[in-house]
């Protein structure tokens, strides 16, 4: 085809289908003897191709000359036409100018120009004058017309306004007259009706007061009996706790601390009593002032009576609800006491079992430690036996040599004893037995043979005995190695239990750290209850005074005295109930203080401390549940009392308990302070233990709720931008700090989940409580900011992963490949390679335990910072992928590591990593699957590589490795010693032929920078926003809860 396209210049006509037509179309090839057709090409005689090339070059030269001729002619013609056109135009203008000069003179031109100018100015002057006249006329007409219309409109508005004023005063006078007449009539009717109604109500009230007194007496008796039973139960519990304290070793220290704290509390109680006295004095002053004001309130007698009725109905409802609450509380206390007894018995049983198990473990550990001590002695004995074996073999060889020499000397002596020199010279070895007629030489030789056989048997027996002893010692070593592995597992389990104990101790101490906040809440509730009791007493006093004042207005004095007498026990009952409710939190407070003292004590034994802390934890959880119930009940009581106080006394709203809405009030000027204290200056270490997960995120969302509540768009935008920019700045300043990145990744996810949970969308409201649904955003949709926060979380996650990878990557190769954890094969080295000093230095620095410790540090830090479990699993999956990829890449690059010994070592290290995943409950994180290529490479190094069945097994088993990677490992495989055979090239070719059908990638090295796709799961927050409080360590005192 190349020749055909080259000779197209010679064709007279272009025909490409048949070679014969092409050949006949070329004039030089008319002679058929100069060429011959093949199947796909033409064959020419010698010199024909050069001749065709010469003809082709001549044709091309002629064609080039023709093309140049035509192009040059076209260019010259174009240039000539352009010059000719220019000359014609120049001549045209020149001839026109010449004719004009001949026809017109200069004077005529000046005159015509002057006439044109004069006409222009005169016409302009006339037109301007006419326009000015028209403008002046229109302005004067408009001014007069507008003035006339404005004056007319003003007169009309003035007349209408005066008519409205007249109508207003006239209608007001008529309405006042009508209202006064109607009011007189209505007042007369109301007075008569109210007097009749009051009489009926006073009679009904007296009857109802009798029934209420009976009910109150019954309730008081039942309540006193319930209090007695509760006190008895508490006494029983205190006895049990005292009995348990007697068995503890640190009882004296705890008692001393307890007495000191009791003295401190007594001092605190004395201070509180003094404050109580001051408050009573102030209350007396206020009561005297209120008595003065009551003189002015006598005019509103009838309205107060109606109000009193409402209050009485509310008190009845409160009494009924309190009765039900007390009954429920008694039932709950009984059930809780039973549960406490059962749990106490169970815990004691568990403690006994744990102690027994611990004693058994200690005994086993002592036995195994004794056995471990015998291991070096056994090794010494084995070495001594091996040395004895070598010495015996040397002695055997030496004795053999001596026997041979003795045999030769004896034969010489025997032969020399006879003077048969001519016979000895002609003697053949076969006829030696016929030498002597007496047969002395033959017998001597036979005796030597028997002696050598006896010696050989003796030495073989000794050798067998030595081998038998060596095998026995090897069996003992294997048995001891198995026991050592069992011991290692036991030690690991004990370490794991110790770590669990340590974590539980940390968690319980963190929960105990929350006790001051609970105490503060209890003290606040006590203050609120005291305020409410004071208000109730004031209200009762006011009602009594009002009843006394009613004696002057109504004639039924005996009934009033009776109602007053009935009101006195009501007041006493209210005060008694208030005292019981107030003493209940004090009892709980004392109990919590005792429990905190117990929790702060340090014991000598770990298991006793754990049992003690678990029991205290259960007590704390029960107390917290009780406190939640108590707080709810107190809030209900406060709400009902608030309603009664608002109806009776509207001038004192400041002492009523406020219900928190889960918002934080702030000003726009406080945003830099929030960013500085809550985001930039907040340190995760030391704060994480004492707060709920994601507390800064919850605080930010409570501020967002406040901006949404105010419906302030600019305030919300500025706050969200401030929060996002603050998080970005923190991440930028602490780009290499793992704890800070983990802390703010957790808070960003929590903030994102809060925006979703309280967005009002149905898919995010499934797991919310009704109270949480009330806290949804009202005015704004923050879906755009959710996307921004999601992008920011992805950025933090990638930076977080890179920090973990940079810290763990130097440990991977020394710990996974170079460190020898299998001591039985640590002395074996592949033949033909020198030792590498750099790798030996690395193994001294990093081991497999250092990798596991680093992973445990990452795991505990993420758990403490409250990172979502699913996100934690994704991070661990990325780390395990890095470990497998880096180890496998270094295995490909280092030929000295491709041996059976290293395969066993890698398999052992992978099992350590899998055990770590099981300990941390991370089996579902897909981390184990990322180590599958490395596990298959370790299996490939250990498997037999000789027959075709072995090749088939390799191709079937190594599914995650590519064909190039398998062939690279097989080619790089090096035997451990000279006795192991190398892999035959034919075997490698067989495996390569079986793997050719695979369509995987041909890349050898794994990409260590590969990142799995991250997803942020939605986990709703279980903590209600109303109960979240800001710790003082955050320095956010300028924020107020509303």
Secondary structure by P-SEA (a helix, b strand, c coil): caaaaaacccccccccccaaaaaaacccccccccccccccccccccaaaaaaaaaaaaaaaaaaaaaaaaaaaaaaaaaaaaaaaaaaaaaaaaaaaaaaaacccaaaaaaaaaaaaaaaaaaaaaaaaaaaaaaaaaaaaaaaaaaaaaaaaaaaaaaaaaaaaaaaaaaaaaaaaaaaaaaaaaaaaaaaaaaaaaaaaaaaaaaaaaaaaaaaaaaaaaaaaaaaaaaaaaaaaaaaaaaaaaaccaaaaaaaaaaaaaaaaaaaaaaaaaaaaaaaaaaaaaaaaaaaaccccccaaaaaaaaaaaaaaaaaaaaaaaaaaaaaaaaaaaaaaaaaaaaaaaaaaaaaaaaaaaaaaaaaaaaaaaaaaaaaaaaaaaaaaaaaaaaaaaaaaaaaaaaaaaaaaaaaaaaaaccaaaaaaaccccccccccccaaaaaaaaaaaaaaaaaaaaaaaaaaaaaaaaaaaaaaaaaaaaaaaaaaaaaaaaaaaaaaaaaaaaaaaaaaaaaaaaaaaaaaaaaaaaaaaaaaaaaaaaaaaaaaaacccccaaaaaaaaaaaaaaaaaaaaaaaaaaaaaaaaaaaaaaaaaaaaacccccaaaaaaaaaaaaaaaaaaaaaaaaaaaaaaaaaaaaaaaaaacccccccccbbbbccbbbbcccaaaaaaacccccccccccccccccaaaaaaaaaaaaaaaaaccaaaaaaaaaaaaaaaaaaaaaacccaaaaaaaaaaaaaaaaaaaaacccccccccccaaaaaaccccccaaaaaaaaaaaaaaaaaaaaaaaaaaaccccccccccccccccccccccccccccaaaaaaaacccaaaaaaaaaaaaaaaaaacccaaaaaaaaaaaaaaaaaaaaaaaaaccccccaaaaaaaaaaaaaaaaaaaaaccccccccccaaaaaaaaaaaccccccaaaaaaaaaccccccaaaaaaaaaaccccccccccccaaaaaaaaaaacccccccccccccccccbbbbbbbbbccccccccccccccccccccc
